[in-house]
Amino acid sequence: MIPFLIRRFLQMVPTFVLACVLVYVLIQAAPGDFLSQFRENPTITPEALENLKRKFGLDKGYIEQFWLWFTNFLRGDLGISFSHSSRPVWELVAPRMWNSMILVVFSLLLSYAIAIPVAIYSATRPYSPLDRLFSVLSYFGLGIPSFFFSLLAIYALLSIQQNWGWDMPISGKSSSKLTDPTPLRYIWDVFLHSLVPSVILALRSISSESRVLRAQLMEVLGQDYMRTARAKGLEYQKIMYKHAFRNAILPIVAGLGGLLPAFLSGAGFVEVVFAWPGLTPLLLESVQTQDLYVLMSTTALTTILYIIGNMLSDILLAAVDPRIRYS
């Protein structure tokens, strides 16, 4: 295992460098830069523009800019944000990363808690009425975009609020009415605000994971060794959870590598629709203003987490499936 980890670490270095170079080239290939908005403002003098260029390091060549950012990033300095009063990028990214993690972790736990029982039921009772109902619901979950579900949820909650007075938070991370709340009261308020967007996020994952696990379980349960186990009179629990489920879960374990970058990349447009202060609104704003260091640093962190996540997936696969060895 140790030689495998060393090889993966050595592979990580050129992958990380190439990803950073590719993102930097794509950002620089876009027309204009952060100072374009100031060049169109007649009240800003050329001297002020030159000062801004020197302040942000935009007066240097492209290669020198990249090298300065890259070496600073390796030392733990993520640079400053152009559009947020020169605040350090880490101060902007860290709290929003934490907010995105709340949604991602909550939706992840919810999706596995529902998808696994649904998949086991459907695989052991294929083509039953409830299995067909799960299939139809999963097709809706996969076919309808999350932001559309979000709009439907907001409409339904507003209708419930107007007709029955049940007030469920649909925007933000916490209520502005809270004044000096206790820690438990604040956690409960954040939980209520995160409940609806987390459920929306979990819908697609429940649909996909339950269908994949159902197909894998049905294939494993049809194998000769499973029929032999049943013929020998082994208990259902042992057949299902010790043999069938352990083999069927491999594709889901392999997909766990994408969870770490998901913590950093945010919850997508669901955060925008519910005004959740996660990473996605910050990234969209940074793309619009061409905030170079926010985009580069966030992408670099995501790349590192993606590589580490894939390495952890390989280790978990070896732990779950004894046939896999990396020596």
Contacts in CASP RR format, 6 or more apart in sequence:
PFRMAT RR
TARGET T0000
AUTHOR 0000-0000-0000
METHOD contacts of the structure
MODEL  1
MIPFLIRRFLQMVPTFVLACVLVYVLIQAAPGDFLSQFRENPTITPEALE
NLKRKFGLDKGYIEQFWLWFTNFLRGDLGISFSHSSRPVWELVAPRMWNS
MILVVFSLLLSYAIAIPVAIYSATRPYSPLDRLFSVLSYFGLGIPSFFFS
LLAIYALLSIQQNWGWDMPISGKSSSKLTDPTPLRYIWDVFLHSLVPSVI
LALRSISSESRVLRAQLMEVLGQDYMRTARAKGLEYQKIMYKHAFRNAIL
PIVAGLGGLLPAFLSGAGFVEVVFAWPGLTPLLLESVQTQDLYVLMSTTA
LTTILYIIGNMLSDILLAAVDPRIRYS
1 315 0 8 1.000
1 318 0 8 1.000
1 326 0 8 1.000
1 327 0 8 1.000
3 326 0 8 1.000
3 327 0 8 1.000
4 314 0 8 1.000
4 326 0 8 1.000
4 327 0 8 1.000
5 311 0 8 1.000
8 307 0 8 1.000
8 311 0 8 1.000
8 314 0 8 1.000
12 304 0 8 1.000
12 307 0 8 1.000
12 311 0 8 1.000
15 303 0 8 1.000
15 307 0 8 1.000
16 300 0 8 1.000
16 303 0 8 1.000
16 304 0 8 1.000
16 307 0 8 1.000
19 299 0 8 1.000
19 300 0 8 1.000
19 303 0 8 1.000
20 66 0 8 1.000
20 70 0 8 1.000
20 296 0 8 1.000
20 299 0 8 1.000
20 300 0 8 1.000
20 303 0 8 1.000
21 66 0 8 1.000
23 295 0 8 1.000
23 296 0 8 1.000
23 299 0 8 1.000
23 300 0 8 1.000
24 66 0 8 1.000
24 69 0 8 1.000
24 296 0 8 1.000
27 290 0 8 1.000
27 292 0 8 1.000
27 295 0 8 1.000
27 296 0 8 1.000
28 62 0 8 1.000
30 290 0 8 1.000
32 290 0 8 1.000
33 58 0 8 1.000
33 290 0 8 1.000
33 292 0 8 1.000
34 56 0 8 1.000
34 58 0 8 1.000
34 82 0 8 1.000
34 83 0 8 1.000
34 289 0 8 1.000
34 290 0 8 1.000
34 291 0 8 1.000
34 292 0 8 1.000
35 49 0 8 1.000
35 52 0 8 1.000
35 53 0 8 1.000
35 58 0 8 1.000
36 290 0 8 1.000
37 289 0 8 1.000
38 44 0 8 1.000
38 48 0 8 1.000
38 49 0 8 1.000
38 52 0 8 1.000
39 49 0 8 1.000
50 59 0 8 1.000
52 58 0 8 1.000
53 59 0 8 1.000
55 86 0 8 1.000
56 80 0 8 1.000
56 82 0 8 1.000
56 292 0 8 1.000
57 65 0 8 1.000
57 68 0 8 1.000
58 65 0 8 1.000
60 68 0 8 1.000
65 292 0 8 1.000
69 79 0 8 1.000
69 292 0 8 1.000
69 293 0 8 1.000
69 296 0 8 1.000
72 78 0 8 1.000
72 79 0 8 1.000
73 79 0 8 1.000
73 296 0 8 1.000
73 297 0 8 1.000
73 300 0 8 1.000
78 88 0 8 1.000
78 89 0 8 1.000
78 90 0 8 1.000
78 93 0 8 1.000
78 293 0 8 1.000
78 297 0 8 1.000
79 88 0 8 1.000
79 89 0 8 1.000
79 293 0 8 1.000
79 297 0 8 1.000
80 86 0 8 1.000
80 87 0 8 1.000
80 88 0 8 1.000
80 89 0 8 1.000
80 293 0 8 1.000
81 87 0 8 1.000
81 88 0 8 1.000
81 89 0 8 1.000
81 92 0 8 1.000
81 286 0 8 1.000
81 291 0 8 1.000
81 293 0 8 1.000
81 294 0 8 1.000
82 289 0 8 1.000
82 290 0 8 1.000
82 291 0 8 1.000
82 292 0 8 1.000
82 293 0 8 1.000
82 294 0 8 1.000
83 285 0 8 1.000
83 286 0 8 1.000
83 289 0 8 1.000
83 291 0 8 1.000
84 92 0 8 1.000
84 291 0 8 1.000
89 293 0 8 1.000
89 294 0 8 1.000
89 297 0 8 1.000
89 298 0 8 1.000
90 297 0 8 1.000
92 282 0 8 1.000
92 294 0 8 1.000
93 279 0 8 1.000
93 282 0 8 1.000
93 294 0 8 1.000
93 297 0 8 1.000
93 298 0 8 1.000
93 301 0 8 1.000
95 277 0 8 1.000
96 277 0 8 1.000
96 278 0 8 1.000
96 279 0 8 1.000
96 281 0 8 1.000
96 282 0 8 1.000
97 263 0 8 1.000
97 264 0 8 1.000
97 266 0 8 1.000
97 278 0 8 1.000
97 279 0 8 1.000
99 173 0 8 1.000
99 276 0 8 1.000
99 277 0 8 1.000
99 278 0 8 1.000
99 279 0 8 1.000
100 263 0 8 1.000
100 264 0 8 1.000
100 265 0 8 1.000
100 266 0 8 1.000
100 267 0 8 1.000
100 271 0 8 1.000
100 278 0 8 1.000
100 279 0 8 1.000
100 280 0 8 1.000
101 263 0 8 1.000
102 190 0 8 1.000
102 194 0 8 1.000
103 194 0 8 1.000
103 197 0 8 1.000
103 198 0 8 1.000
103 201 0 8 1.000
103 266 0 8 1.000
103 267 0 8 1.000
103 270 0 8 1.000
103 271 0 8 1.000
103 276 0 8 1.000
103 278 0 8 1.000
104 201 0 8 1.000
104 259 0 8 1.000
104 262 0 8 1.000
104 263 0 8 1.000
104 266 0 8 1.000
104 267 0 8 1.000
105 263 0 8 1.000
106 194 0 8 1.000
106 198 0 8 1.000
107 198 0 8 1.000
107 199 0 8 1.000
107 201 0 8 1.000
107 202 0 8 1.000
107 205 0 8 1.000
107 267 0 8 1.000
108 202 0 8 1.000
108 205 0 8 1.000
108 259 0 8 1.000
110 198 0 8 1.000
110 199 0 8 1.000
110 202 0 8 1.000
110 206 0 8 1.000
111 202 0 8 1.000
111 205 0 8 1.000
111 206 0 8 1.000
111 209 0 8 1.000
112 209 0 8 1.000
114 202 0 8 1.000
114 206 0 8 1.000
114 210 0 8 1.000
115 205 0 8 1.000
115 206 0 8 1.000
115 209 0 8 1.000
115 210 0 8 1.000
115 213 0 8 1.000
116 209 0 8 1.000
116 210 0 8 1.000
116 213 0 8 1.000
118 134 0 8 1.000
118 206 0 8 1.000
118 210 0 8 1.000
118 214 0 8 1.000
119 209 0 8 1.000
119 210 0 8 1.000
119 211 0 8 1.000
119 212 0 8 1.000
119 213 0 8 1.000
119 214 0 8 1.000
119 217 0 8 1.000
120 213 0 8 1.000
120 217 0 8 1.000
120 240 0 8 1.000
120 245 0 8 1.000
121 130 0 8 1.000
121 131 0 8 1.000
121 134 0 8 1.000
122 130 0 8 1.000
122 131 0 8 1.000
122 134 0 8 1.000
122 135 0 8 1.000
122 210 0 8 1.000
122 214 0 8 1.000
123 213 0 8 1.000
123 214 0 8 1.000
123 217 0 8 1.000
123 218 0 8 1.000
123 221 0 8 1.000
123 248 0 8 1.000
124 217 0 8 1.000
124 221 0 8 1.000
124 240 0 8 1.000
125 131 0 8 1.000
126 218 0 8 1.000
134 210 0 8 1.000
135 211 0 8 1.000
137 207 0 8 1.000
138 206 0 8 1.000
138 207 0 8 1.000
138 208 0 8 1.000
138 210 0 8 1.000
138 211 0 8 1.000
139 207 0 8 1.000
140 207 0 8 1.000
141 149 0 8 1.000
141 203 0 8 1.000
141 204 0 8 1.000
141 206 0 8 1.000
141 207 0 8 1.000
142 204 0 8 1.000
142 207 0 8 1.000
142 208 0 8 1.000
142 211 0 8 1.000
146 200 0 8 1.000
146 201 0 8 1.000
146 203 0 8 1.000
146 204 0 8 1.000
146 268 0 8 1.000
146 269 0 8 1.000
146 270 0 8 1.000
147 269 0 8 1.000
147 270 0 8 1.000
147 272 0 8 1.000
147 273 0 8 1.000
149 200 0 8 1.000
149 203 0 8 1.000
150 197 0 8 1.000
150 200 0 8 1.000
150 269 0 8 1.000
150 270 0 8 1.000
150 273 0 8 1.000
150 274 0 8 1.000
151 273 0 8 1.000
153 170 0 8 1.000
153 196 0 8 1.000
153 199 0 8 1.000
153 200 0 8 1.000
154 170 0 8 1.000
154 273 0 8 1.000
154 274 0 8 1.000
157 168 0 8 1.000
157 170 0 8 1.000
157 196 0 8 1.000
158 170 0 8 1.000
160 166 0 8 1.000
160 168 0 8 1.000
161 167 0 8 1.000
161 168 0 8 1.000
168 192 0 8 1.000
168 195 0 8 1.000
168 196 0 8 1.000
169 175 0 8 1.000
169 189 0 8 1.000
169 192 0 8 1.000
169 193 0 8 1.000
169 196 0 8 1.000
170 196 0 8 1.000
170 274 0 8 1.000
171 193 0 8 1.000
171 274 0 8 1.000
171 275 0 8 1.000
172 193 0 8 1.000
172 274 0 8 1.000
172 275 0 8 1.000
172 276 0 8 1.000
172 277 0 8 1.000
173 190 0 8 1.000
173 193 0 8 1.000
173 194 0 8 1.000
173 276 0 8 1.000
173 277 0 8 1.000
174 186 0 8 1.000
174 189 0 8 1.000
174 190 0 8 1.000
174 193 0 8 1.000
175 189 0 8 1.000
175 193 0 8 1.000
178 185 0 8 1.000
178 186 0 8 1.000
178 189 0 8 1.000
181 189 0 8 1.000
193 276 0 8 1.000
194 276 0 8 1.000
196 274 0 8 1.000
197 267 0 8 1.000
197 270 0 8 1.000
197 271 0 8 1.000
197 273 0 8 1.000
197 274 0 8 1.000
197 276 0 8 1.000
200 270 0 8 1.000
201 267 0 8 1.000
201 270 0 8 1.000
209 252 0 8 1.000
212 251 0 8 1.000
212 252 0 8 1.000
213 248 0 8 1.000
213 249 0 8 1.000
213 251 0 8 1.000
213 252 0 8 1.000
216 247 0 8 1.000
216 248 0 8 1.000
216 249 0 8 1.000
216 250 0 8 1.000
216 251 0 8 1.000
217 244 0 8 1.000
217 245 0 8 1.000
217 248 0 8 1.000
219 248 0 8 1.000
220 226 0 8 1.000
220 243 0 8 1.000
220 244 0 8 1.000
220 247 0 8 1.000
220 248 0 8 1.000
221 244 0 8 1.000
225 243 0 8 1.000
226 239 0 8 1.000
226 243 0 8 1.000
226 244 0 8 1.000
229 239 0 8 1.000
229 243 0 8 1.000
230 239 0 8 1.000
246 320 0 8 1.000
246 321 0 8 1.000
247 321 0 8 1.000
249 320 0 8 1.000
250 317 0 8 1.000
250 320 0 8 1.000
250 321 0 8 1.000
253 313 0 8 1.000
253 316 0 8 1.000
253 317 0 8 1.000
253 320 0 8 1.000
254 313 0 8 1.000
254 317 0 8 1.000
255 313 0 8 1.000
256 309 0 8 1.000
256 312 0 8 1.000
256 313 0 8 1.000
256 316 0 8 1.000
257 306 0 8 1.000
257 309 0 8 1.000
257 310 0 8 1.000
257 312 0 8 1.000
257 313 0 8 1.000
258 306 0 8 1.000
258 309 0 8 1.000
258 310 0 8 1.000
258 313 0 8 1.000
259 309 0 8 1.000
260 305 0 8 1.000
260 306 0 8 1.000
260 308 0 8 1.000
260 309 0 8 1.000
260 312 0 8 1.000
261 302 0 8 1.000
261 303 0 8 1.000
261 305 0 8 1.000
261 306 0 8 1.000
261 309 0 8 1.000
263 305 0 8 1.000
264 279 0 8 1.000
264 298 0 8 1.000
264 301 0 8 1.000
264 302 0 8 1.000
264 305 0 8 1.000
265 279 0 8 1.000
265 280 0 8 1.000
265 302 0 8 1.000
266 278 0 8 1.000
266 279 0 8 1.000
266 280 0 8 1.000
267 276 0 8 1.000
267 278 0 8 1.000
267 280 0 8 1.000
268 280 0 8 1.000
269 280 0 8 1.000
270 276 0 8 1.000
271 277 0 8 1.000
271 278 0 8 1.000
271 279 0 8 1.000
271 280 0 8 1.000
271 281 0 8 1.000
272 280 0 8 1.000
272 281 0 8 1.000
272 284 0 8 1.000
279 298 0 8 1.000
282 294 0 8 1.000
283 294 0 8 1.000
283 295 0 8 1.000
283 298 0 8 1.000
285 291 0 8 1.000
286 294 0 8 1.000
286 295 0 8 1.000
286 298 0 8 1.000
287 295 0 8 1.000
314 326 0 8 1.000
317 324 0 8 1.000
318 324 0 8 1.000
318 325 0 8 1.000
318 326 0 8 1.000
END
